[in-house]
Amino acid sequence: MSLVTALTYVLPHRLLSSMARSLAYSDSPRLKQWLIDTVTRRFGVDLGEAMQSDPTKYPTFNAFFTRALKPGARVADPDPRALLMPADGHVSQCGPIEDGRIFQAKGQSFTAAELLGDEADARPFHDGLFATVYLSPRDYHRVHMPWTGTLRETVHVPGRLFSVGTAAVANVPRLFARNERLVCHFDTDFGPMAMVMVGALLVSGVETVWSGEEIPAYGDRINRKDFRSENITIERFAEMARFNYGSTVIVLLPAGVATLDPSLHAESPVRLGQKLATRIG
């Protein structure tokens, strides 16, 4: 285990993330520009595809980080049976959910029930499919819908805020089931679909298109919100949420509804809108 990964066990996760939040929302011209320039240079951010390509025009670092893309910068796979990749980034892992367990890394796994915070919620995904997509600091940080769905419920599951980088994923047991996360349950024409927005060290927030900021506030107990009476339907390829710093989104699908695209494997670079899976039938 690397020293950095080992340190994440003892670091004050929430204090560091709260400090990161204060920096991200600061409107100090010098501070926000230094942060933007540093991240752009270090991670090779391509602002040419951003709606606002001038890095000096963003009022805060968070505005830069959650920037919109120009129309046409990402397109949906033309196959009408294609479930879409929800974000830019790279595949951490993807594949079958085997007897309710989700593969994290060699020697590491966790259960769908642990991830979703509820045994009953996990039951439809027992032998289904999953895809874990990591968004690095250079990536577009908005998450879009793989398939059209109607929001049924969200579940805010409190937890730690470990890094979700490659080293931590390889070494921290049950990482994604331990970090703070927002589980979004959708009803689709093939059944349930879960989108899990996983928080991470220095993630200063998760926002949804229907409720705004969801993380923080940090919590100490599971918080469920029922949206069935609100008829919130989000179309395939439409934005559903965004991270205010790099993190991970996990898609869960039931068994027998789709096959994962065979080109996908661990560490595959991916772009929003490419084919994630193909509907069966």
C-alpha positions in Angstrom: 0.0 0.0 0.0 1.3 3.4 -0.9 2.1 6.0 1.8 -0.6 8.3 0.3 -3.2 5.6 0.5 -2.2 4.7 4.0 -2.5 8.3 5.1 -6.1 8.4 3.9 -7.1 6.2 6.8 -6.0 8.8 9.3 -6.6 12.1 7.4 -9.6 14.2 8.6 -11.7 13.5 5.5 -14.5 15.9 6.1 -12.4 18.7 7.3 -10.2 18.5 4.2 -13.3 18.3 1.9 -14.9 21.3 3.7 -11.7 23.2 3.2 -11.7 22.2 -0.5 -15.3 23.4 -0.8 -14.3 26.8 0.6 -11.5 27.1 -2.0 -13.7 25.9 -4.8 -16.4 28.5 -4.1 -14.1 31.4 -3.4 -14.5 34.4 -5.7 -11.1 35.8 -4.9 -9.8 36.6 -8.4 -6.2 35.6 -7.6 -7.0 32.4 -5.8 -9.6 31.1 -8.3 -7.4 31.8 -11.2 -4.4 30.1 -9.6 -6.5 27.0 -9.0 -7.9 27.0 -12.5 -4.5 27.5 -14.1 -2.8 24.9 -11.9 -5.4 22.2 -12.7 -5.5 23.1 -16.4 -1.8 22.8 -16.7 -1.2 19.8 -14.5 -4.0 17.6 -15.9 -4.1 18.9 -19.5 -7.7 20.1 -19.4 -9.0 20.8 -22.9 -10.9 24.1 -22.7 -11.4 24.2 -26.4 -14.5 22.0 -26.1 -15.9 24.0 -23.2 -18.9 26.4 -23.7 -16.6 29.0 -22.0 -13.1 28.5 -23.4 -11.6 31.5 -21.6 -10.3 30.3 -18.2 -10.4 33.9 -16.8 -14.2 34.2 -17.3 -15.1 31.6 -14.7 -16.2 33.4 -11.4 -15.1 30.5 -9.2 -13.0 27.4 -9.4 -16.2 25.3 -9.0 -17.8 27.1 -12.0 -14.7 26.0 -14.0 -14.8 22.5 -12.7 -18.5 22.0 -13.5 -18.2 23.7 -16.9 -20.7 23.0 -19.7 -19.5 21.7 -23.1 -20.2 23.2 -26.5 -23.2 21.8 -28.3 -22.0 18.7 -30.2 -18.9 18.2 -28.2 -20.4 14.8 -27.1 -23.0 12.8 -29.1 -25.1 9.8 -28.2 -24.4 6.5 -29.8 -26.8 6.3 -32.8 -27.9 2.8 -32.0 -31.4 3.2 -30.4 -30.8 0.1 -28.3 -27.6 1.5 -26.8 -27.4 2.4 -23.1 -24.9 5.3 -23.0 -21.7 5.9 -21.0 -22.8 8.3 -18.3 -19.6 10.4 -18.1 -16.1 11.1 -19.4 -13.3 9.3 -17.6 -12.1 5.7 -17.6 -13.6 2.4 -16.6 -12.5 1.3 -13.1 -14.2 -2.0 -13.5 -17.3 -3.4 -15.3 -19.0 -6.7 -15.7 -21.5 -9.0 -14.1 -22.8 -8.7 -10.5 -22.0 -12.2 -9.3 -24.3 -13.5 -6.6 -24.9 -9.9 -5.4 -21.2 -9.0 -5.3 -19.5 -6.2 -7.3 -15.8 -6.5 -8.3 -13.6 -3.6 -7.2 -10.1 -4.7 -7.9 -8.0 -7.9 -7.5 -8.9 -9.3 -4.1 -11.5 -6.6 -3.4 -15.3 -6.6 -3.8 -18.4 -5.5 -2.0 -22.1 -6.3 -2.2 -24.7 -4.4 -4.1 -26.6 -4.2 -0.8 -23.6 -2.5 0.9 -23.3 0.0 -2.0 -27.0 0.9 -2.1 -27.5 0.8 1.7 -30.4 -1.6 1.5 -30.9 -5.4 0.8 -34.3 -4.9 -0.8 -33.0 -2.2 -3.2 -30.2 -4.5 -4.2 -32.3 -7.5 -5.0 -33.2 -6.6 -8.6 -29.5 -6.3 -9.4 -28.5 -9.6 -7.8 -27.1 -11.1 -11.0 -27.2 -8.0 -13.2 -24.5 -5.8 -14.6 -22.4 -2.9 -13.2 -20.0 -0.3 -14.6 -17.8 1.8 -12.4 -16.5 5.0 -14.1 -13.8 7.2 -12.6 -13.8 10.9 -13.5 -10.3 12.5 -13.2 -9.8 16.2 -12.5 -9.3 16.8 -16.3 -12.7 15.4 -17.2 -16.0 16.9 -17.9 -17.8 16.6 -14.5 -21.4 16.3 -15.4 -23.1 12.9 -15.3 -25.8 12.0 -17.9 -28.5 9.4 -18.2 -27.6 6.0 -19.9 -31.3 5.5 -20.6 -34.5 7.4 -20.1 -35.8 6.9 -16.5 -38.3 8.3 -14.0 -36.8 9.2 -10.7 -38.3 7.0 -7.9 -36.0 7.7 -4.9 -32.7 9.0 -3.8 -30.7 7.5 -0.8 -28.0 9.6 0.8 -25.6 7.1 2.4 -23.1 8.7 4.8 -19.6 7.4 5.0 -15.9 8.1 4.7 -14.3 10.2 1.9 -11.4 8.0 0.8 -9.6 8.9 -2.5 -11.0 7.0 -5.4 -7.8 7.0 -7.4 -6.3 3.8 -8.7 -4.1 3.1 -5.7 -6.9 3.5 -3.2 -9.3 1.3 -5.3 -6.7 -1.4 -5.3 -6.0 -1.3 -1.6 -8.9 0.0 0.4 -11.4 -2.8 1.0 -15.0 -2.1 0.0 -14.0 1.5 -1.0 -17.1 2.5 -2.9 -19.4 1.0 -0.3 -17.6 2.9 2.5 -17.5 6.4 0.9 -20.3 8.9 1.2 -22.6 8.5 -1.8 -25.9 9.5 -3.3 -27.9 6.5 -4.8 -30.4 7.5 -7.4 -33.1 4.9 -8.3 -34.8 5.2 -11.6 -37.7 3.3 -13.2 -37.2 2.5 -16.9 -39.0 0.6 -19.5 -36.7 -2.4 -18.7 -37.1 -2.1 -14.9 -35.0 -0.5 -12.2 -31.7 1.3 -12.9 -29.4 2.7 -10.2 -27.0 5.5 -10.6 -24.6 5.9 -7.6 -22.7 9.1 -7.3 -19.7 8.3 -5.0 -18.1 11.1 -3.0 -14.3 11.2 -2.5 -11.6 13.0 -0.7 -11.8 16.7 -1.6 -15.1 16.3 -3.3 -16.9 19.5 -2.2 -20.3 18.4 -3.4 -22.7 16.4 -5.6 -25.6 18.2 -7.3 -28.6 16.8 -9.1 -30.7 18.5 -11.7 -33.9 18.0 -9.6 -32.7 19.1 -6.1 -29.5 21.0 -6.5 -26.8 20.3 -3.9 -27.0 16.9 -2.2 -23.5 16.4 -0.7 -22.8 18.2 1.5 -24.5 18.5 3.9 -22.7 15.5 5.4 -24.9 13.2 7.4 -24.6 10.6 10.0 -27.6 8.4 9.0 -29.2 7.2 5.8 -31.6 9.7 4.3 -34.2 8.6 1.8 -36.3 10.9 -0.4 -39.3 9.6 -2.3 -39.9 11.3 -5.7 -42.6 9.0 -7.1 -45.3 11.7 -6.9 -43.2 14.3 -8.7 -43.0 12.6 -12.1 -39.4 13.6 -12.8 -38.4 11.9 -16.0 -34.9 12.4 -17.5 -34.3 11.5 -21.1 -31.4 9.3 -22.3 -28.3 11.4 -22.7 -29.7 14.3 -20.6 -27.7 15.6 -17.6 -28.7 14.2 -14.3 -26.0 15.3 -11.8 -22.6 16.7 -11.4 -19.5 16.4 -9.2 -17.8 19.4 -7.8 -14.5 17.6 -8.0 -13.3 14.3 -9.5 -15.0 11.1 -8.3 -16.9 8.0 -9.5 -20.3 7.0 -10.8 -21.5 3.4 -10.7 -24.3 2.2 -12.9 -26.3 -0.9 -11.9 -28.6 -2.8 -14.3 -30.9 -5.8 -13.7 -30.1 -9.2 -15.1 -31.2 -10.1 -18.6 -31.8 -6.6 -20.0 -28.5 -5.7 -21.7 -25.1 -6.9 -22.6 -22.0 -4.7 -21.9 -20.1 -3.4 -24.9 -17.3 -5.9 -25.5 -14.7 -3.2 -26.0 -14.9 -2.1 -22.4 -12.5 -3.3 -19.8 -10.6 -2.0 -16.7 -8.8 1.2 -17.4 -10.6 1.8 -20.8 -10.8 5.5 -21.5 -14.4 6.5 -22.1 -16.4 9.4 -23.3 -19.9 10.5 -22.4 -22.4 9.1 -24.9 -20.5 6.2 -26.2 -22.1 2.7 -26.0 -22.0 1.3 -22.5 -24.3 -1.7 -23.2 -26.9 -2.9 -25.7 -30.5 -3.7 -24.9 -31.5 -7.3 -25.3 -34.6 -7.9 -27.5 
